[in-house]
Amino acid sequence: MAVRLRLTRVGKKKQPTYRIVAADSRAPRDGRYLEIVGTYDPRREPSAVTVDNDKAVQWLRNGALPSERVRKLLEISGAWEAFEASKAAK
């Protein structure tokens, strides 16, 4: 089972907010997920990103692949740097 960190859309019509989730790569976009890692609200100014860095780094260490957008959000939150540092410490 390949795990991906990706966005799941929630919210009303024309008012999207997203969850950053760890999900099976075969699951549909808004389908079943394994764990919620954070949230992303693009409608705020500036955009609001909330990520549980410990959970994100743990999933990345276990081999989860982030989507392009999630990788950018992880870089903003600092989780990507923490993952790179833990990878270099091995």
Secondary structure, DSSP 8 states (H G I E B T S, - for coil): --EEEEEEEESSTT--EEEEEEEETTS-TTS--SEEEEEEETTSSS-EEEE-HHHHHHHHHTT-EE-HHHHHHHHHHTHHHHHHHHHHH-
